[in-house]
Amino acid sequence: MKTPVISIVFFLLASLLGAAGQFFYREGARRATGGLMGYLMNGRILVGVACYVGVMTLFVAAFKKGGSLTVLYPVYASTFIWAALIALWVDGQPIKLANVAGMALLVGGMYLMGKG
């Protein structure tokens, strides 16, 4: 089965949304007060949930267009790269040489998985 480019694009967008969702969860947790209601009424956490609804919607759309799970799911691993870039942009967290090496390995692995 050949995976359509649009399915790969959907998974790349899902990985960006997934990283954004993690960021909003973290920010919501930092500002959360009280118990369960504090989480449920926290705008940042709700944005994180919306991001993950978007992720699942993109997953379904990608699979509907056709494509192999063994090709598409490794693309979602780029979430780790997006998370590092968001942390750099928002928090100024440095991306170290070891991080860049890990990102290169992820991209290489995604490429190799797509060849299988």
Contacts in CASP RR format, 6 or more apart in sequence:
PFRMAT RR
TARGET T0000
AUTHOR 0000-0000-0000
METHOD contacts of the structure
MODEL  1
MKTPVISIVFFLLASLLGAAGQFFYREGARRATGGLMGYLMNGRILVGVA
CYVGVMTLFVAAFKKGGSLTVLYPVYASTFIWAALIALWVDGQPIKLANV
AGMALLVGGMYLMGKG
1 66 0 8 1.000
1 67 0 8 1.000
1 68 0 8 1.000
2 67 0 8 1.000
3 66 0 8 1.000
3 67 0 8 1.000
3 68 0 8 1.000
3 71 0 8 1.000
3 72 0 8 1.000
3 114 0 8 1.000
4 65 0 8 1.000
4 66 0 8 1.000
4 67 0 8 1.000
6 62 0 8 1.000
6 65 0 8 1.000
7 62 0 8 1.000
7 63 0 8 1.000
7 65 0 8 1.000
7 66 0 8 1.000
7 67 0 8 1.000
7 72 0 8 1.000
8 62 0 8 1.000
8 71 0 8 1.000
8 72 0 8 1.000
8 75 0 8 1.000
10 58 0 8 1.000
10 59 0 8 1.000
10 61 0 8 1.000
10 62 0 8 1.000
10 65 0 8 1.000
11 58 0 8 1.000
11 59 0 8 1.000
11 62 0 8 1.000
11 72 0 8 1.000
11 73 0 8 1.000
11 75 0 8 1.000
11 76 0 8 1.000
12 75 0 8 1.000
12 78 0 8 1.000
13 58 0 8 1.000
14 54 0 8 1.000
14 55 0 8 1.000
14 58 0 8 1.000
14 59 0 8 1.000
14 62 0 8 1.000
14 76 0 8 1.000
15 75 0 8 1.000
15 76 0 8 1.000
15 77 0 8 1.000
15 78 0 8 1.000
15 79 0 8 1.000
15 81 0 8 1.000
15 82 0 8 1.000
16 79 0 8 1.000
16 82 0 8 1.000
17 51 0 8 1.000
17 52 0 8 1.000
17 54 0 8 1.000
17 55 0 8 1.000
17 58 0 8 1.000
18 51 0 8 1.000
18 52 0 8 1.000
18 55 0 8 1.000
18 79 0 8 1.000
18 82 0 8 1.000
19 79 0 8 1.000
19 80 0 8 1.000
19 82 0 8 1.000
19 83 0 8 1.000
19 85 0 8 1.000
19 86 0 8 1.000
20 48 0 8 1.000
20 51 0 8 1.000
20 82 0 8 1.000
20 86 0 8 1.000
21 47 0 8 1.000
21 48 0 8 1.000
21 51 0 8 1.000
21 52 0 8 1.000
22 48 0 8 1.000
22 79 0 8 1.000
22 83 0 8 1.000
23 83 0 8 1.000
23 86 0 8 1.000
23 87 0 8 1.000
23 90 0 8 1.000
24 44 0 8 1.000
24 45 0 8 1.000
24 47 0 8 1.000
24 48 0 8 1.000
24 51 0 8 1.000
25 44 0 8 1.000
25 45 0 8 1.000
25 48 0 8 1.000
27 44 0 8 1.000
28 42 0 8 1.000
28 43 0 8 1.000
28 44 0 8 1.000
28 45 0 8 1.000
29 45 0 8 1.000
31 42 0 8 1.000
31 44 0 8 1.000
32 38 0 8 1.000
32 39 0 8 1.000
32 42 0 8 1.000
32 45 0 8 1.000
39 45 0 8 1.000
62 72 0 8 1.000
63 69 0 8 1.000
63 72 0 8 1.000
68 114 0 8 1.000
70 113 0 8 1.000
70 114 0 8 1.000
70 116 0 8 1.000
71 113 0 8 1.000
71 114 0 8 1.000
71 116 0 8 1.000
74 109 0 8 1.000
74 110 0 8 1.000
74 113 0 8 1.000
74 114 0 8 1.000
75 110 0 8 1.000
77 106 0 8 1.000
77 110 0 8 1.000
78 106 0 8 1.000
78 107 0 8 1.000
78 110 0 8 1.000
80 103 0 8 1.000
80 106 0 8 1.000
81 103 0 8 1.000
81 106 0 8 1.000
81 107 0 8 1.000
84 93 0 8 1.000
84 95 0 8 1.000
84 99 0 8 1.000
84 103 0 8 1.000
85 95 0 8 1.000
87 93 0 8 1.000
88 94 0 8 1.000
88 95 0 8 1.000
END
